Amino acid sequence: MPVLPGDPPVEVHLRRSAQARRFSLRVSRLDGKVTLSLPARAREAEALAFLAEQEGWLRRTLSRMPESQGLAVGMGMALPVEGRLLRLEPGQGRAIRVEEGRLLVPGDPARAGARVAAWLKVLARDRLALASTRHAERVGRPYARLVLRDTRSRWGSCSHDGTLMYSWRLIMAPPSVLDYVAAHEVAHLVEMNHSPAYWAVVEGIFPGWKRQRAWLHDHGGGLHRFRFGPGAAGDGDCPCPRPVLPFAHDHPPPLRPQRRRA
């Protein structure tokens, strides 16, 4: 199944049809599934060239889709994890694993979405705790605690008592985007506003942040389209076991969350 590269990558289903006389591209109003139909004898290379020509239209269409028209997370689908598309497949043992572009999920396939949501929350907490602690040390202002929620109105916040709140769905974005949001909120430990002084703090701990902010503006809404099904972890702490991540060298293993108290 081809994937249109970019931010975010888009999975495209190819469908050959004896009735088709030309290439056509459709986006399902029900679940956002992208289907490229092609004549039975057409070459796949030609279909992919057509897809590349229609990329602008496709991304505009996907961006306008209501968030309520979500994608149900289940076996066989591709899910972004730290900016990479991983295909959900049945796994062995007890722990979810990442292997060669696959997310191996053991247990009942009907509960795969809920298990993956819980796993993502643990991974998000690890990555955000690491990033928040690193940025807090740079500005010399410890934070009190870290909270994860499934928010739609904001990606993060910093309260007056030093509590940092983040959307756990940031773990699906590229790592630099998650790192920017952590820097954005930690900077509020120094300046509880969005004044020029505040943005100077952000620039000091995360130079070139505008690119990551633009990614959130352009593509962040797509992270809310994924629906993890009944029983998926909601707000607060994640009850699932720690993830097992045999990522390559450019993906460090998850670290135990660190909480700093003022």
N, C-alpha and C positions, 0 to 999 in steps of 0.2 A: 504494500500500500504506500503510494508516494506521499511525501511530506513537503509542503511548500515552506522553504526556509524563511527565516525572518523573526521578528519580535511581535507576537509569539509565533512559533511555527504552527502551521495549519495542516492537519491530517486530511487527506482527500481520498475518497472512495471512488475507484474506477468502475464503471458499469458499461459493458459492451451490449449493444442492442442491434438486432437485425433490422429494426424499424428506423433507427437513427440515420439521418442523412448528413448530419453535421455535428460538430462538438457543441455541447451545452453544459452549463455549470449551474447547479442549483444548491441552495442553502435551505435546509428543512426549518420550517417555522416551529416545529415541535421540539427538536433537540439540538438544532444548530449543525447537524451533520452536513458536510459538504460532499456533493456527488458530482463527478465529471462523467457525463455520458458520451460515448463515442461509437461510431459505426463499427460493425463487427470486424471489418477487415482493416480498420485504421491502425496506423502504427502508434505505439505508446509514446514514442519520442515526439510525434506531432501533437498528441494530446497534452503532453507536458509543456510544449511550447505555447499552446493555446492557454494553458493554465497560467503561465508566466505573464502572458499579455493581459490577462484578466485580473491580475493580482490586486490592482488598485480598487476595482469594483468589488472584489471579494472581501477585502479587508473593510471597506466602507460598509458593506452589507452586514458583516459580522459585528461591527462596532455599534450598529444601530439596533441590534436585536435586544429586546427587553431581557433583563436579567432573570425574569421569571421563567423564560424559556431555557431551562438549564440542560446540562448534559449529565445524565445519570452515570456515575462511576461504577464500572463493573468489568468483568473479565473481557479481555480482548481490546479494550479501548486504550488510547494513549493519553497519559496524564503528564503535565509539566511538573517536574521536581527540580528545584534549583535551576530553572531555565532549560532543562533537558526533557525531551519527550521520552517517557518510559511506558512500555506496553505492559498492562496488567496480565499476568499469567498465573496459573495455579502453581503453588510452591509446596515444598516438603518441610517437615519439622514444625516448629512453633513460631519462629521469627520471620518477619518480612525481610526480604533481601533484594539487593540491586545487583544484577548480573548482566553485563553485555547489552545494555539498553532495555532490559526487562525488569519489571517490578514483580517479584515472585511472592504471591500472597497465599499462605497456607490456610487450611480450614474451609468452612462452608462458603462456596462461591456466592451464595445469596447475601452473605454478610461482608463481602470483600470491600464494599464502599465504606462501611463503618470502620472496619479494621484499618484501612488505609488512612482515613481521616485521623484516627487516634495516633497512628504512626507519624503522620505529618506534623501533628501538634508537638510531639516529643522532639522531632528534628528541628522544628521551628524554635522551640524554647532553647535548645542547645545553641543554635546558630545566633539567635538574638541575644542570648545571655553573653556569649563570647564577644559579639560586636559591641554591645552596650558597655560591658566592662572595659574593653579596650578604649573606647571613646571617652568614657568617664574618667579613666586614668589620665588621659591626655589633657582634659580640662580641669582636672583636680577636684571634681565634684562627684562623690559617690551617690548612687541611686539607692532608694530604700528597698524596692522590690520590683519584680517583673511579672506582669499579668498578660495572658493571651485571651483574646476574644475573637468572635467572628463578626466583626463590624463591617458595615457597608458605607458609613458616612466618612470614615477616616481610616488611615492606615496605622496611625499611632497617636499617642498623646502622652503628655507629661504633667502630672498633677503637682500642686504646691508642696505636698508632703514627700515628693521624690519618687512617686510610683510611676513606672513606665508601662504603658499599655500598648500592645501591638496586635494587629490582625495576624492570626496564624497562617492565613493564606499567602503571606509574603514569602513563605518557603517555596511556593511554586514559581516565583519570579526569579530572574537571574540573581546570583549572589551579590553582585554590586548594588542592585536595587535594594535588597534587604539591608545591606550595610549602610546605604544612604539614609534609609528611614531611621535606623538606629542612631546615626549621627545627628539627624534632624531633631529627634526627641531628646537626646542627651544634651544638645546645645541649649535646650530650654532650662536645664539645671543652672545655666549661667545667666541666660536672659529669658525671662518668662513673657516673651512677646515676639513679634516679627519685625523688629526695628532693624536699621542698618547694622547696629552693633551685634544683633543676633545673627544676621547672615554672615557677618565677619567671623563669628565663632564657627559656623557651619563650614565656611570656606577653609578655615584653619585646620579642621580635623578631617574634612572630606573635600579636597580640591576637585573642581570640575563636576560638582553635584548636579548641575542643570541637566545633564544627559540622562541621569537616572530619574530625576523628577519628571522629565518629558516622557520617559518610558511608562511611568505610572499613569500619567495623564492619557497617553495614547492606548495603552494595552491593559492597564490595571483592572478595568471593568470586566475583562474576560475571565479573570480568576474567580469571579463570583458566579460564573455560569455552571461550575461543577457542583453537582448534587451528590452527596455521599450516602443518602438513604437513611431509613429509620435506624436509630441506635448510634448514629454518628456522634462523635464527641462534640459537645457544645462549648460554652465558655468555661473558663477556669482551668484547673489542673487536668492534665491528661493521665488517665489511669493505666495506659498500656505500658508494656515493657519497653526497655530502651531499644532503639533500632540497631540492626546489624548492617553496616554499610561498607562493602568492599569496593569503595570508589577508587578511581585512579588517583595518582599523586596530586592532581590539581584539586581534589576534593578532600580536605582533611577530615579525619574521623570525628564524629560528634563528641563534644566535651560535656562533662557534667555541668548543669547550670550553676552559676555563681551568683549569689545575692550579696549585695553590698548594702550595709545599713549606715544611715547618716549618724 
